[in-house]
Amino acid sequence: MTAAKPREIFIQGITLEGKTFRPSDWAERTAGAMACFRPDGVRTGISAYIGYSPYCVPRVINGVKCVIVNEALREIEPMAWDFVMNFARDNHLQTSEACLLPETGGEKPGPK
């Protein structure tokens, strides 16, 4: 049996009231605070340099700053999960459950 893929929670930089969340670098700051939470073996070589955790990454989606939080973070460090989820709740940020599709090197869809 294949294990289910952990969910991903998208924290969007838009409040429940429809306003753009400030400061403008909130996504990078939030993901930066989670940078130390990484899978075993991902702290060597080039990955040892400063970078984001694969469990909490900033992205811009359709022009909206977001932080994508992988549910695996909850198992690795429940307090880190609570920090990020409470940040979203306390700041009235919109959240949604989704799955970020991997980028492919193939052709772009469209007419041929």
C-alpha positions in Angstrom: 0.0 0.0 0.0 1.3 3.5 -0.9 1.4 6.1 1.9 -0.8 9.1 1.3 1.1 12.3 0.3 1.0 14.9 3.1 -1.3 17.8 2.5 -0.1 21.2 1.7 -1.7 24.3 3.2 -1.5 27.5 1.2 -1.4 30.6 3.4 -2.3 33.5 1.2 -1.2 37.1 1.6 -4.8 38.3 1.5 -6.8 38.8 4.7 -10.2 37.4 5.3 -11.4 41.0 4.8 -9.8 41.0 1.3 -6.9 43.3 2.0 -3.2 42.6 0.9 -1.2 41.6 4.0 1.8 43.7 4.9 4.7 43.9 5.2 5.4 42.9 1.7 8.2 40.4 2.7 6.0 38.5 5.2 6.2 35.3 3.2 10.0 35.3 3.0 10.2 36.1 6.7 7.8 33.4 7.7 9.5 30.7 5.6 12.9 31.9 6.8 11.8 31.3 10.4 11.1 27.7 9.5 14.4 27.2 7.5 16.0 24.9 10.0 13.3 22.2 9.7 14.6 19.9 7.0 14.5 16.2 6.2 17.5 14.2 7.5 20.4 14.3 5.1 19.5 17.6 3.6 22.0 19.6 5.6 25.2 18.7 3.8 26.9 20.1 0.7 25.2 22.9 -1.1 22.1 22.5 1.0 24.0 23.4 4.1 23.9 27.1 3.0 21.0 29.3 4.0 17.8 28.3 2.2 14.2 27.5 2.8 12.9 24.3 4.3 11.1 22.1 1.8 8.2 22.0 4.4 7.6 25.8 4.3 8.3 27.7 1.2 7.3 31.2 -0.1 5.8 31.4 -3.5 3.9 33.9 -5.6 0.8 32.3 -7.1 -1.4 34.3 -9.5 0.2 37.5 -8.2 -0.5 36.7 -4.5 2.3 36.1 -2.1 1.8 32.8 -0.3 3.6 30.4 2.0 3.1 26.7 1.3 3.3 24.6 4.4 3.6 20.8 4.1 1.7 18.9 6.7 4.8 16.7 7.3 6.1 19.7 9.4 3.4 18.8 12.0 5.1 15.4 12.5 8.7 16.8 12.5 8.1 19.7 14.9 4.5 20.3 16.1 5.5 23.6 17.7 6.7 24.9 14.3 3.4 23.8 12.7 1.5 25.6 15.4 3.6 28.7 14.9 2.8 28.9 11.2 -0.9 28.0 11.5 -1.4 30.5 14.4 0.4 33.2 12.4 -2.2 32.7 9.6 -5.1 32.7 12.1 -3.9 35.6 14.2 -3.4 37.8 11.1 -6.7 36.7 9.5 -5.0 35.3 6.4 -6.8 33.2 3.9 -5.7 29.5 3.8 -6.6 26.7 1.5 -5.6 23.0 1.2 -4.1 22.1 -2.1 -1.2 20.4 -3.8 1.6 22.2 -5.6 2.2 20.5 -8.9 5.8 19.8 -9.8 7.2 21.7 -12.7 7.9 19.6 -15.7 10.5 20.0 -18.4 8.1 19.0 -21.1 6.2 21.0 -23.7 3.8 23.7 -22.6 0.2 23.0 -23.3 -1.4 24.7 -26.2 -2.2 24.4 -29.9 0.4 22.7 -32.0 
